[in-house]
Amino acid sequence: MIASLIVLAKATAHGQPSVDLAGASSTVLLHSLQSAHAVLSREDVSDWSTVNHKWTDSNDLLQLATRTSNRLGIIHPNYSVRTTSHENSVSVNGETLPDHARVNVVVTSINETTVTPLTVMSADLTDTSGQDHLSTSMNLLQRALSAEKIQPNLRACVRGAIPVKWEGAKAQASIRHIFKQNGIQSIEGFTSQLETSISGYTSSIPQSILSKQKPMNVQMAVHYNETMKQTVLTIGTPIITIEY
């Protein structure tokens, strides 16, 4: 747990989130989904950010989690506090109105003798209404973090499905075609028996990460659901952060 928190705290995207990030990300992801004629079923917005490089007690973490919950508009929030000699953690979860998006916020502070003290926050908003709230959710989370002087490190994903089968070479060609339609340069990818995933880059989204020394800010993955007889498409920026 502690090692993963340190890795997440260091894995920040290149470029500064701006007022255009939410709109640009929403446009690229949703247009890519529409290019496949897929029906939107899920939107996810997440963030992993460093709060400070200090050992923070559980009371202060609880206050931070409460303020963040209020800013995100969580109704009937559920809180959980965990305290040990080297790690304090507070989580809050619930739903927002009117879309009933599920929200989970975790604030954790670690104080190991081998590393510098560190406090981080993770936040996840999941909307399965089938309606487009992506830009609104991204802006909401960005404002909540900025109010605490936390540098946002936003990620976003959308999911949809089509009633045709994409696998192997067909899946690769289809993703690359969608990328080309939406001004995304293909960077790298892989195909297995279960799924196909390709990453890419577009200048339309004002932040990116490095993959093999190349910037990337879009990832698209597809897999065929034999039971539903549908190909499920997941598209994320700068990478996919949900299961696919």
C-alpha positions as CSV (number, residue, x, y, z in Angstrom):
1,M,0.0,0.0,0.0
2,I,2.7,2.5,1.0
3,A,4.9,1.7,-2.0
4,S,1.9,2.1,-4.4
5,L,1.1,5.5,-2.8
6,I,4.6,6.7,-3.4
7,V,4.5,5.6,-7.1
8,L,1.1,7.3,-7.6
9,A,2.4,10.5,-6.1
10,K,5.3,10.6,-8.5
11,A,3.2,9.6,-11.6
12,T,2.0,13.1,-12.5
13,A,1.1,14.1,-16.0
14,H,3.1,16.5,-18.1
15,G,1.4,19.8,-18.7
16,Q,-0.8,21.8,-16.3
17,P,-4.5,21.1,-16.0
18,S,-6.3,24.2,-17.3
19,V,-9.9,25.4,-17.8
20,D,-9.7,23.6,-21.2
21,L,-8.7,20.2,-19.9
22,A,-12.2,19.0,-19.1
23,G,-13.8,20.2,-22.3
24,A,-11.0,19.0,-24.5
25,S,-10.9,15.5,-22.8
26,S,-14.6,15.2,-22.9
27,T,-14.7,16.1,-26.6
28,V,-11.9,13.7,-27.7
29,L,-13.2,10.7,-25.6
30,L,-16.9,11.1,-26.5
31,H,-16.3,11.8,-30.2
32,S,-14.1,8.7,-30.4
33,L,-16.8,6.7,-28.8
34,Q,-19.3,8.1,-31.2
35,S,-17.0,7.3,-34.2
36,A,-17.5,3.7,-33.3
37,H,-21.3,4.2,-33.1
38,A,-21.1,3.0,-29.5
39,V,-23.7,3.6,-26.9
40,L,-22.3,5.4,-23.8
41,S,-22.7,3.3,-20.6
42,R,-20.2,4.7,-18.1
43,E,-18.0,7.7,-17.4
44,D,-15.2,7.8,-14.8
45,V,-13.2,10.7,-13.5
46,S,-10.3,10.1,-11.1
47,D,-7.4,11.8,-9.5
48,W,-4.3,10.9,-7.5
49,S,-2.5,13.9,-6.1
50,T,0.0,14.9,-3.5
51,V,-1.5,17.0,-0.7
52,N,1.8,17.7,1.1
53,H,5.1,16.2,2.2
54,K,4.1,16.0,5.8
55,W,2.9,13.5,8.4
56,T,-0.8,14.5,8.8
57,D,-2.9,13.3,11.8
58,S,-6.3,11.6,11.3
59,N,-8.3,14.7,12.6
60,D,-6.8,16.9,9.9
61,L,-7.3,14.2,7.3
62,L,-11.0,13.9,8.4
63,Q,-11.4,17.7,8.0
64,L,-9.9,17.6,4.5
65,A,-12.1,14.7,3.5
66,T,-15.2,16.5,4.9
67,R,-14.5,19.7,3.0
68,T,-13.9,17.7,-0.2
69,S,-17.0,15.8,0.3
70,N,-19.0,19.0,0.7
71,R,-17.5,20.5,-2.4
72,L,-18.3,17.4,-4.5
73,G,-21.9,17.4,-3.2
74,I,-21.8,13.9,-1.7
75,I,-25.2,13.2,-0.1
76,H,-25.3,11.0,3.0
77,P,-21.5,10.5,3.0
78,N,-20.1,7.5,4.8
79,Y,-16.7,8.0,6.6
80,S,-14.1,5.5,7.6
81,V,-11.0,6.3,9.7
82,R,-7.9,4.1,10.0
83,T,-4.9,4.9,12.1
84,T,-1.6,3.0,12.7
85,S,1.8,4.0,13.9
86,H,3.0,4.8,10.3
87,E,-0.2,5.4,8.3
88,N,-3.3,7.4,8.8
89,S,-6.2,7.1,6.3
90,V,-9.7,8.6,6.0
91,S,-12.2,7.6,3.3
92,V,-15.5,9.0,2.4
93,N,-18.0,7.6,-0.2
94,G,-21.5,8.3,-1.3
95,E,-23.5,9.6,-4.3
96,T,-24.0,13.0,-5.9
97,L,-27.3,14.5,-7.3
98,P,-28.9,14.6,-9.7
99,D,-27.0,11.9,-11.7
100,H,-26.3,9.6,-8.7
101,A,-22.7,9.3,-9.6
102,R,-20.7,7.1,-7.1
103,V,-17.9,9.0,-5.4
104,N,-15.0,7.7,-3.3
105,V,-12.4,9.9,-1.7
106,V,-9.4,8.6,0.2
107,V,-6.8,10.8,2.0
108,T,-3.7,8.9,3.3
109,S,-0.6,10.1,5.2
110,I,2.4,7.8,5.6
111,N,5.4,8.2,7.9
112,E,7.9,5.5,7.2
113,T,11.5,5.8,8.4
114,T,12.9,5.0,5.0
115,V,10.9,7.6,3.0
116,T,9.9,11.3,3.3
117,P,6.5,11.8,5.0
118,L,3.8,12.1,2.4
119,T,0.1,12.8,2.3
120,V,-1.9,12.0,-0.8
121,M,-5.5,12.0,-2.0
122,S,-7.3,9.8,-4.4
123,A,-10.8,10.6,-5.7
124,D,-13.0,8.6,-8.1
125,L,-16.4,9.6,-9.6
126,T,-18.3,6.9,-11.5
127,D,-21.4,7.7,-13.5
128,T,-23.4,4.9,-15.0
129,S,-26.5,7.0,-16.0
130,G,-25.6,6.7,-19.7
131,Q,-25.8,10.5,-19.9
132,D,-22.8,12.8,-20.7
133,H,-21.6,14.5,-17.5
134,L,-17.9,14.0,-18.1
135,S,-16.9,17.6,-18.5
136,T,-19.0,18.6,-15.5
137,S,-17.5,15.9,-13.3
138,M,-14.0,16.8,-14.3
139,N,-14.5,20.5,-13.5
140,L,-16.2,19.7,-10.2
141,L,-13.3,17.6,-9.1
142,Q,-10.7,20.1,-10.3
143,R,-12.4,22.9,-8.4
144,A,-12.6,20.8,-5.2
145,L,-8.9,20.1,-5.4
146,S,-7.8,23.6,-6.3
147,A,-9.8,25.0,-3.4
148,E,-7.4,23.0,-1.1
149,K,-4.4,24.2,-3.2
150,I,-3.9,20.6,-4.4
151,Q,-2.5,20.3,-8.0
152,P,-5.1,18.2,-9.9
153,N,-3.8,15.2,-11.8
154,L,-7.0,14.2,-13.5
155,R,-7.8,11.1,-15.5
156,A,-11.0,10.3,-17.4
157,C,-12.5,7.3,-19.0
158,V,-15.7,6.5,-21.0
159,R,-17.2,3.1,-21.9
160,G,-19.6,2.0,-24.5
161,A,-20.6,-1.1,-26.6
162,I,-21.4,-2.0,-30.2
163,P,-23.4,-5.1,-31.4
164,V,-20.6,-6.4,-33.6
165,K,-17.4,-8.4,-33.0
166,W,-14.0,-6.8,-33.0
167,E,-11.1,-9.0,-32.3
168,G,-7.4,-9.3,-33.4
169,A,-6.6,-7.5,-36.7
170,K,-10.1,-6.2,-37.0
171,A,-9.9,-4.6,-33.5
172,Q,-6.5,-3.1,-34.3
173,A,-7.6,-1.6,-37.6
174,S,-10.9,-0.3,-36.1
175,I,-9.1,1.5,-33.2
176,R,-6.5,3.0,-35.6
177,H,-9.3,4.2,-37.9
178,I,-11.1,5.9,-35.0
179,F,-7.9,7.5,-33.9
180,K,-7.3,8.9,-37.4
181,Q,-10.8,10.2,-37.6
182,N,-10.3,12.1,-34.3
183,G,-6.8,13.5,-34.9
184,I,-5.0,11.0,-32.6
185,Q,-1.6,9.6,-33.6
186,S,-1.2,5.9,-32.8
187,I,1.8,5.3,-30.5
188,E,1.9,1.6,-29.5
189,G,-0.4,-1.2,-28.7
190,F,-0.9,-4.9,-28.0
191,T,-3.3,-7.7,-28.8
192,S,-4.1,-10.8,-26.8
193,Q,-6.8,-13.5,-26.9
194,L,-8.9,-11.4,-24.7
195,E,-8.4,-7.7,-25.7
196,T,-6.7,-5.2,-27.9
197,S,-5.3,-1.9,-26.6
198,I,-3.7,1.0,-28.5
199,S,-2.3,4.2,-27.0
200,G,-2.0,7.5,-28.9
201,Y,-1.4,11.2,-28.7
202,T,-3.4,14.3,-29.7
203,S,-2.4,17.9,-29.2
204,S,-6.1,18.6,-28.5
205,I,-5.7,17.4,-24.9
206,P,-3.4,19.8,-22.9
207,Q,-1.6,17.1,-20.9
208,S,0.2,13.9,-21.5
209,I,2.5,11.2,-20.0
210,L,5.6,9.6,-21.4
211,S,5.6,6.0,-22.7
212,K,9.0,4.8,-23.9
213,Q,10.0,8.5,-24.1
214,K,7.1,9.4,-26.3
215,P,4.1,11.5,-25.2
216,M,0.7,9.8,-25.0
217,N,-2.6,11.0,-23.7
218,V,-5.2,8.6,-25.1
219,Q,-5.7,4.9,-24.7
220,M,-8.4,2.8,-26.2
221,A,-9.1,-0.9,-25.4
222,V,-11.7,-3.3,-26.8
223,H,-12.8,-6.8,-25.9
224,Y,-15.7,-9.0,-27.1
225,N,-18.3,-10.0,-24.5
226,E,-19.5,-13.4,-25.7
227,T,-22.5,-13.4,-23.4
228,M,-23.8,-10.1,-24.4
229,K,-22.7,-10.5,-28.1
230,Q,-21.1,-7.0,-27.9
231,T,-17.7,-5.4,-28.3
232,V,-17.0,-3.3,-25.2
233,L,-14.9,-0.1,-25.9
234,T,-13.1,1.8,-23.2
235,I,-11.3,5.0,-23.9
236,G,-9.2,7.0,-21.4
237,T,-7.0,10.0,-21.0
238,P,-4.0,10.0,-20.5
239,I,-4.5,6.2,-19.8
240,I,-7.3,3.9,-18.9
241,T,-7.7,3.7,-15.2
242,I,-10.6,1.3,-14.9
243,E,-10.8,-2.4,-15.6
244,Y,-11.2,-3.4,-19.3
